[in-house]
Amino acid sequence: MGMVWQRPRGRSDTRQDKSGAAAAVGGDLNAPVDSYPSLPILRTKELIDFRMSALSYIRRRVFGKSWPLLKRVILPTVVLLFVVNALIGNRESAKQEYSNLIVPGEALDPILENDIGMKTHKHHEAQAHAAHPSKPSKTQDQPDLAVPKPAPPVSQSSNINSNSKSNSKSDNNSKAKPAKEKKEQHESDDIRNSAWSLAKANISDSHKVRFKGHAITEDTVTLTLMSSADKVFMSLNKREIYRNLQDRGIHVVVLNQHSGRVTAKRVFDTFNPGVEEEMVEFVDDVQDGRIIVFAVLDEASKGLTWRGRNKLRELGSRWSEKLAYRDMWALVTRKGGLKLAETYSNVATADTGYEWGGPVFLRTDFDLEEKEPACSWAPNERNEARRLFCRSNDGYGAMCDCDVTSWKDVFFHADDQLHRNLASQQLYKDLGIAIMATDRPHYLYRTLKSLWEAPGLNRDKVAVYVDTHHQGVMDVAKLFGVHLVVAQQPGNSSAIRIRHKMQRILGDLFMAKFPEGTVPTEGSQKDAVPPFACTSILLLEDDIEVSVDIFKFLHEVSPIMARDPTVMAISTFNFFGYRDVANNLTQLYRTDQVNNIALFLTSKVVHEVIAPKWLPADSTREWYRTLIDAIQEEAGRAIVYPEVPRARHRAYSGITINGGVQYNLFRDHVLALTTDYHFQKEELERLELSQYEAWLLNTLKASKPLAFDFCKHDFMYEHNPVVMFVNYNSSREGEADWQYAMKCLKTWDIYAEAGWKGVWQFHFHGHLLSVVAYPTSPFSYLKPASYNFVTAPPTTTTTTPSSDTLSNSASSPTPSAS
């Protein structure tokens, strides 16, 4: 009886271990089934068909011999086409998205600039639908946008009827406008009806940057900006508003949100340390609502610390924290509002082939506000001057703050009674203030504000001398009501021009007569009327801030010039005016070196000493060299200066100064902050030459000799006078020990300044400390025989080898520094 084949019960019945399955499948196909007792009885052909996969079946039955062609040619081609289609589709979508729409806070990609306008946007369709209501919309799901009806287009033909119709329509619209609303409009609306309006700027729709849901109207202005390694350029409605090709740092331009006019331009060289403090202060003083534009030229990150970056982040910046060395960056934001646009180019990723980030281009638009809210100030002359000034100027803090309702509240009031007492004295009538200014209106404002806060100022005798007609300087002078003298000074260097300006000041206010050949022939105005006449003058610059007691100080100290003819001038500035060594408000010193900052001069000294020895017109020396020559010409002549300064330097930019100099040398200078003190009679009388020499000698004899390294050890607080001797031979090469001692005292250590016969004095930790230069000072004999000098540590600077050194072999050891 034959064997009957049975269907396997499951997949597990056909799966065997490797030995059994291999034997079953790989055995003899013609062998009888009785030889496989452990496997189900299967027919060989059916077993092979069962294990065949679907792919193998399709490959064999459907494609046959065409399968290699399909696998190697057709399938790769399909995959490649799919990838290319995906890439092209994404790019087209990006073009359509960014052609007329920009995400708030992001810059328009300059790569896509050429493609702008090739794609339509729903905003265009909305405008067309609004202009033609009868025309059906192509998109049914389009949202309704609040777009005002645009004005009818002006025909370019010479059809008189069409022009008359358009004119009649405009006349009707103007008549329909209430007269009260017309009166409320001020000069900020001029841009809408002038060549600055968007409608007259010839900017096509393809060049207008839009925010989502933002309608372009006649109040919309378009701002274009470029920031690169060698240029910063800004334009408003295709008209240039700012260009700079040389000043490194962050360029800041402020725009009035009502008129679109530029109200401030500043450059902050944040490559240098400390400049960011001035930038933060300026941004804080800008009025709320103003449009502020930032752009980088060359480099702006090295001196930018957390303080400056946090201020930029408060304004909405996303890239300020990542701004690195020589990166390019630009930001447009609204003070107290939202960021409008920002762009950034990193030097590490920019494909420029240079050492700077690639140039960045930014374009954005914003709407001008219809009506500028008026501050609730009392209607008077001073507040009206404030209102006019703040409409076209920015960055002046409380002067333009609506919450400061009174002119007097802008300034700090020290002592009104003191002002009345000083106003009753003769010096009040005889003293004039002359300020040498440049194109820095914010510095000039700070100087004038500090003068206005000092009791004893005669506001009728303040004159500002400037070289050019700078609008910002003129506005500040008009705001304070001071005399403004504009006179271009000849010369090919700043030293020459400043000397000629000083000569003009002394000639105007003192009627000084200068020798022949000292007055420049070009640029002089002999018929000019002087602003006022005076017998004494306080010379300031626009980057000087004065203390609240400066006029009290001058009233009490200036009589010394009448008693002692050896006193040539009084300086209210002190190079050693740092907080650790400037503590005594009534301590005064004499110096036989010129301290020409914030100088007080009398007409007698100018007529008898300075004017007769004025430098020739073609000389390249500074003006104060005449005063130096006069002091050195006669022994005993001196300048008096205080220990605590009554004036300090505050500028981070200028002709001969930058942010690094200000930050490292003048930033920590103190300033007298009170008027509650009195000079003793003996403190003033000892300034006379004979008494000062005796006082100085007695002080040095009574002082305890001190050989102390202030850099390594702390000094105890006491009230005993001490004296320290340092090696100094009156040369720049021999100043190492002197500079080291001054550096350890945390005071002026650049070069020897403001000393008297090789002696420098100041109060340090309660002690009256005298530093004596040995052996140049005539008081060097007071040094004890066993005194050990404190010497500066050896430096590691590389010097040029001398001939003796070159004669030695290269393997000879270098002598150690002593």
PECOR-V256688 format. One record per pair of residues at least 6 apart in sequence whose ideal C-beta (glycine too) atoms are under 7 Angstrom apart, sorted by the first residue. I is the first residue (numbers start at 0). J is the second residue. If there is no record, write none. Layout:
BEGIN
<<I & J> <I & J>>
END
This chain:
BEGIN
<<2 & 32> <2 & 40> <4 & 40> <4 & 42> <5 & 39> <5 & 40> <7 & 13> <7 & 39> <12 & 39> <15 & 23> <19 & 37> <23 & 35> <23 & 38> <28 & 43> <32 & 40> <58 & 66> <62 & 69> <94 & 111> <94 & 114> <94 & 117> <94 & 118> <95 & 118> <97 & 107> <97 & 108> <97 & 111> <98 & 114> <98 & 115> <98 & 116> <98 & 117> <98 & 118> <98 & 120> <99 & 120> <99 & 122> <99 & 209> <100 & 120> <100 & 209> <100 & 211> <101 & 107> <101 & 208> <101 & 209> <101 & 210> <103 & 210> <103 & 337> <104 & 315> <104 & 338> <104 & 340> <104 & 341> <105 & 340> <105 & 341> <106 & 340> <106 & 341> <106 & 342> <106 & 361> <107 & 208> <107 & 361> <107 & 362> <109 & 360> <115 & 205> <115 & 206> <116 & 204> <116 & 205> <121 & 138> <121 & 141> <122 & 144> <122 & 209> <123 & 204> <124 & 136> <124 & 137> <124 & 138> <124 & 141> <125 & 141> <125 & 144> <125 & 146> <126 & 146> <126 & 149> <128 & 134> <128 & 136> <129 & 146> <129 & 148> <130 & 148> <130 & 149> <144 & 212> <144 & 214> <145 & 214> <146 & 214> <147 & 214> <147 & 216> <151 & 165> <153 & 165> <154 & 161> <183 & 370> <185 & 371> <187 & 255> <187 & 257> <187 & 258> <187 & 371> <189 & 258> <190 & 196> <190 & 258> <190 & 259> <190 & 367> <191 & 217> <191 & 218> <195 & 236> <195 & 238> <195 & 259> <196 & 217> <197 & 217> <197 & 219> <197 & 220> <197 & 221> <197 & 236> <198 & 217> <200 & 236> <200 & 237> <202 & 221> <202 & 236> <202 & 237> <207 & 215> <207 & 221> <207 & 364> <208 & 221> <208 & 362> <208 & 363> <208 & 364> <209 & 215> <216 & 366> <218 & 366> <218 & 367> <219 & 364> <219 & 366> <220 & 235> <220 & 236> <220 & 259> <220 & 364> <220 & 365> <220 & 367> <221 & 236> <221 & 362> <221 & 364> <222 & 235> <222 & 331> <222 & 363> <222 & 364> <223 & 234> <223 & 362> <224 & 233> <224 & 292> <224 & 294> <224 & 329> <224 & 361> <225 & 232> <225 & 358> <225 & 360> <226 & 294> <226 & 295> <226 & 296> <226 & 327> <226 & 328> <226 & 329> <226 & 358> <226 & 359> <227 & 327> <227 & 358> <228 & 297> <228 & 353> <228 & 355> <229 & 244> <230 & 244> <230 & 296> <231 & 243> <231 & 250> <231 & 294> <231 & 296> <232 & 242> <233 & 240> <233 & 241> <233 & 252> <233 & 292> <234 & 240> <235 & 259> <240 & 252> <240 & 261> <241 & 252> <241 & 264> <243 & 250> <243 & 266> <243 & 296> <246 & 266> <246 & 296> <247 & 268> <247 & 270> <247 & 296> <247 & 297> <247 & 298> <248 & 266> <248 & 267> <248 & 268> <248 & 269> <248 & 270> <248 & 296> <248 & 299> <249 & 267> <249 & 269> <249 & 278> <249 & 293> <249 & 295> <249 & 299> <250 & 266> <250 & 294> <250 & 296> <251 & 265> <251 & 267> <251 & 291> <251 & 293> <252 & 261> <252 & 264> <252 & 292> <253 & 262> <253 & 263> <253 & 285> <253 & 289> <253 & 291> <253 & 393> <253 & 394> <254 & 260> <254 & 261> <254 & 262> <254 & 289> <254 & 290> <254 & 292> <255 & 262> <255 & 289> <256 & 288> <256 & 289> <256 & 290> <256 & 367> <256 & 368> <257 & 367> <257 & 368> <257 & 371> <259 & 367> <260 & 391> <262 & 289> <262 & 391> <262 & 392> <262 & 393> <263 & 392> <263 & 393> <263 & 394> <265 & 281> <267 & 274> <267 & 277> <267 & 278> <268 & 274> <268 & 652> <268 & 657> <268 & 658> <269 & 275> <269 & 278> <269 & 299> <269 & 302> <269 & 303> <269 & 307> <270 & 298> <270 & 299> <270 & 301> <270 & 302> <271 & 302> <271 & 657> <271 & 658> <271 & 659> <271 & 662> <272 & 302> <272 & 658> <272 & 659> <272 & 662> <273 & 302> <273 & 651> <273 & 658> <273 & 661> <273 & 662> <273 & 666> <274 & 302> <274 & 651> <274 & 658> <275 & 302> <275 & 303> <275 & 304> <275 & 306> <275 & 307> <277 & 651> <278 & 307> <279 & 306> <279 & 307> <279 & 310> <281 & 394> <282 & 310> <284 & 394> <284 & 395> <284 & 396> <285 & 291> <285 & 334> <285 & 393> <285 & 394> <286 & 334> <286 & 389> <286 & 393> <286 & 399> <287 & 334> <287 & 335> <288 & 333> <288 & 334> <288 & 335> <288 & 336> <289 & 334> <289 & 393> <290 & 331> <290 & 333> <290 & 365> <291 & 314> <291 & 332> <291 & 334> <292 & 331> <293 & 329> <293 & 330> <294 & 329> <295 & 327> <295 & 328> <298 & 324> <298 & 325> <300 & 322> <300 & 323> <300 & 324> <300 & 326> <301 & 324> <302 & 658> <303 & 322> <308 & 319> <308 & 320> <311 & 319> <312 & 319> <312 & 320> <314 & 332> <314 & 338> <315 & 332> <315 & 337> <315 & 338> <316 & 330> <316 & 341> <317 & 341> <318 & 328> <318 & 341> <318 & 343> <322 & 328> <323 & 345> <323 & 346> <324 & 346> <325 & 346> <325 & 354> <325 & 355> <325 & 356> <326 & 343> <326 & 344> <326 & 345> <326 & 346> <326 & 356> <327 & 344> <327 & 355> <327 & 356> <327 & 357> <327 & 358> <327 & 359> <328 & 343> <328 & 359> <329 & 341> <329 & 342> <329 & 359> <329 & 361> <330 & 341> <331 & 339> <331 & 340> <331 & 361> <331 & 363> <332 & 338> <332 & 339> <333 & 339> <339 & 363> <339 & 365> <340 & 361> <340 & 363> <342 & 359> <342 & 361> <343 & 359> <344 & 356> <344 & 357> <344 & 359> <345 & 356> <346 & 354> <346 & 355> <346 & 356> <349 & 356> <349 & 357> <351 & 357> <374 & 386> <374 & 401> <375 & 401> <375 & 404> <376 & 382> <376 & 385> <376 & 386> <376 & 404> <377 & 404> <377 & 405> <381 & 406> <382 & 406> <384 & 478> <385 & 398> <385 & 406> <388 & 474> <388 & 478> <389 & 398> <389 & 399> <391 & 474> <392 & 471> <392 & 474> <394 & 441> <395 & 444> <397 & 403> <397 & 409> <398 & 409> <403 & 409> <410 & 448> <410 & 451> <410 & 452> <411 & 452> <413 & 452> <413 & 454> <413 & 547> <413 & 674> <414 & 454> <414 & 674> <417 & 454> <417 & 551> <417 & 674> <418 & 454> <418 & 455> <421 & 427> <421 & 454> <421 & 455> <421 & 550> <421 & 551> <421 & 554> <422 & 455> <424 & 554> <426 & 535> <426 & 553> <426 & 554> <426 & 557> <427 & 455> <427 & 457> <428 & 457> <429 & 533> <429 & 534> <429 & 535> <430 & 457> <430 & 460> <430 & 533> <430 & 535> <430 & 537> <431 & 460> <431 & 462> <431 & 508> <431 & 531> <431 & 533> <431 & 536> <432 & 450> <432 & 460> <432 & 461> <432 & 537> <432 & 539> <433 & 462> <433 & 464> <433 & 504> <433 & 508> <433 & 536> <433 & 538> <434 & 446> <434 & 463> <434 & 464> <434 & 539> <434 & 540> <434 & 541> <435 & 464> <435 & 497> <435 & 500> <435 & 540> <435 & 541> <436 & 443> <436 & 463> <436 & 464> <436 & 465> <436 & 472> <436 & 541> <437 & 465> <437 & 466> <437 & 541> <438 & 467> <438 & 469> <438 & 472> <439 & 541> <440 & 469> <440 & 471> <440 & 472> <440 & 474> <440 & 475> <442 & 541> <442 & 542> <442 & 650> <443 & 463> <443 & 472> <443 & 475> <443 & 541> <444 & 475> <445 & 544> <445 & 649> <446 & 539> <446 & 541> <446 & 543> <446 & 544> <447 & 475> <447 & 479> <447 & 481> <449 & 544> <449 & 545> <450 & 456> <450 & 461> <450 & 545> <452 & 547> <453 & 545> <453 & 547> <453 & 549> <453 & 550> <454 & 550> <454 & 551> <454 & 674> <455 & 550> <455 & 551> <455 & 554> <456 & 550> <460 & 531> <460 & 533> <461 & 481> <461 & 482> <462 & 481> <462 & 482> <462 & 484> <462 & 530> <463 & 476> <463 & 481> <463 & 482> <463 & 483> <463 & 484> <464 & 484> <464 & 500> <464 & 503> <464 & 504> <465 & 472> <465 & 483> <465 & 485> <466 & 487> <466 & 488> <467 & 485> <467 & 487> <468 & 485> <473 & 483> <476 & 483> <482 & 530> <482 & 531> <484 & 530> <486 & 503> <486 & 524> <487 & 522> <488 & 496> <488 & 499> <488 & 500> <488 & 522> <489 & 499> <489 & 519> <489 & 521> <489 & 522> <490 & 496> <490 & 499> <492 & 619> <493 & 654> <493 & 655> <494 & 619> <494 & 620> <494 & 621> <495 & 619> <497 & 622> <498 & 614> <498 & 621> <498 & 622> <499 & 519> <501 & 622> <502 & 513> <502 & 518> <502 & 613> <505 & 511> <505 & 605> <505 & 610> <507 & 529> <507 & 530> <508 & 529> <508 & 531> <508 & 532> <508 & 533> <508 & 536> <509 & 602> <509 & 605> <509 & 606> <510 & 532> <511 & 605> <511 & 606> <511 & 610> <512 & 610> <513 & 610> <513 & 613> <514 & 611> <514 & 613> <516 & 615> <516 & 616> <517 & 613> <517 & 614> <517 & 615> <517 & 616> <518 & 616> <519 & 616> <534 & 601> <534 & 602> <535 & 599> <535 & 600> <535 & 601> <535 & 602> <536 & 600> <537 & 599> <538 & 598> <538 & 600> <539 & 597> <542 & 648> <542 & 649> <542 & 650> <542 & 653> <543 & 597> <543 & 646> <543 & 648> <544 & 646> <544 & 647> <544 & 649> <545 & 645> <545 & 646> <546 & 645> <546 & 646> <546 & 670> <546 & 671> <547 & 672> <547 & 674> <548 & 645> <548 & 671> <548 & 673> <548 & 674> <549 & 571> <549 & 645> <549 & 646> <551 & 674> <552 & 571> <552 & 641> <552 & 645> <553 & 599> <555 & 678> <556 & 569> <556 & 587> <556 & 639> <556 & 683> <557 & 569> <557 & 599> <559 & 566> <559 & 639> <559 & 683> <559 & 686> <560 & 566> <560 & 569> <560 & 601> <562 & 687> <563 & 687> <563 & 688> <565 & 635> <565 & 636> <565 & 637> <565 & 688> <566 & 637> <566 & 639> <567 & 604> <567 & 608> <567 & 626> <567 & 629> <567 & 630> <567 & 636> <567 & 637> <567 & 638> <568 & 598> <568 & 599> <568 & 600> <568 & 604> <568 & 638> <569 & 599> <569 & 639> <570 & 594> <570 & 596> <570 & 597> <570 & 598> <570 & 638> <570 & 640> <571 & 597> <571 & 599> <571 & 641> <571 & 644> <571 & 645> <571 & 646> <572 & 594> <572 & 596> <572 & 597> <572 & 640> <572 & 644> <572 & 646> <573 & 581> <573 & 640> <573 & 641> <573 & 642> <573 & 644> <573 & 753> <574 & 594> <574 & 747> <574 & 752> <574 & 753> <575 & 581> <575 & 746> <575 & 747> <575 & 753> <575 & 761> <576 & 643> <576 & 644> <576 & 668> <576 & 669> <577 & 667> <577 & 668> <577 & 669> <577 & 745> <577 & 746> <578 & 667> <578 & 669> <579 & 744> <579 & 745> <579 & 746> <579 & 763> <580 & 744> <580 & 746> <580 & 761> <580 & 762> <580 & 763> <581 & 642> <581 & 643> <581 & 644> <581 & 669> <581 & 761> <582 & 762> <583 & 642> <583 & 643> <583 & 762> <584 & 643> <584 & 671> <584 & 676> <585 & 676> <585 & 678> <585 & 679> <585 & 682> <586 & 641> <586 & 642> <586 & 762> <587 & 639> <587 & 641> <587 & 682> <587 & 686> <588 & 640> <588 & 642> <588 & 755> <588 & 760> <589 & 637> <589 & 639> <589 & 686> <589 & 691> <589 & 755> <590 & 637> <590 & 638> <590 & 640> <590 & 753> <590 & 754> <590 & 755> <591 & 630> <591 & 637> <591 & 755> <591 & 756> <592 & 752> <592 & 753> <592 & 754> <593 & 623> <593 & 626> <593 & 627> <593 & 630> <593 & 638> <594 & 638> <594 & 640> <594 & 753> <595 & 623> <595 & 626> <596 & 646> <596 & 648> <597 & 646> <608 & 629> <609 & 625> <609 & 626> <609 & 629> <612 & 625> <612 & 628> <612 & 629> <613 & 625> <614 & 620> <614 & 624> <614 & 625> <629 & 636> <630 & 636> <635 & 688> <639 & 686> <640 & 753> <642 & 761> <642 & 762> <643 & 669> <643 & 671> <644 & 668> <644 & 669> <644 & 670> <645 & 671> <647 & 665> <647 & 668> <647 & 670> <648 & 661> <648 & 665> <650 & 656> <650 & 661> <651 & 658> <651 & 661> <652 & 658> <664 & 749> <684 & 690> <685 & 691> <685 & 694> <695 & 758> <698 & 720> <698 & 767> <698 & 769> <699 & 722> <699 & 769> <699 & 778> <699 & 781> <700 & 781> <701 & 720> <702 & 720> <702 & 721> <702 & 722> <702 & 769> <703 & 719> <703 & 721> <704 & 722> <704 & 783> <704 & 786> <705 & 721> <705 & 722> <705 & 723> <706 & 786> <706 & 787> <706 & 788> <706 & 789> <707 & 714> <707 & 789> <708 & 743> <708 & 789> <709 & 743> <709 & 744> <710 & 743> <714 & 764> <715 & 764> <716 & 764> <716 & 765> <717 & 765> <717 & 766> <718 & 765> <718 & 766> <719 & 766> <720 & 766> <720 & 767> <721 & 766> <721 & 768> <722 & 769> <722 & 771> <723 & 740> <723 & 768> <723 & 770> <724 & 771> <724 & 773> <724 & 782> <724 & 786> <724 & 788> <725 & 736> <725 & 737> <725 & 740> <725 & 770> <725 & 772> <725 & 773> <725 & 788> <726 & 733> <726 & 736> <726 & 773> <726 & 788> <727 & 733> <727 & 734> <727 & 736> <727 & 737> <727 & 772> <727 & 773> <727 & 775> <728 & 775> <729 & 775> <734 & 750> <734 & 751> <735 & 791> <736 & 788> <736 & 790> <736 & 791> <737 & 751> <737 & 772> <738 & 748> <739 & 791> <740 & 770> <740 & 789> <741 & 747> <741 & 748> <742 & 748> <744 & 763> <756 & 776> <756 & 777> <757 & 771> <757 & 772> <757 & 775> <757 & 776> <758 & 769> <758 & 771> <758 & 776> <758 & 778> <759 & 770> <760 & 767> <760 & 768> <760 & 769> <761 & 768> <771 & 778> <771 & 779> <773 & 779> <773 & 782> <793 & 816> <794 & 816>>
END
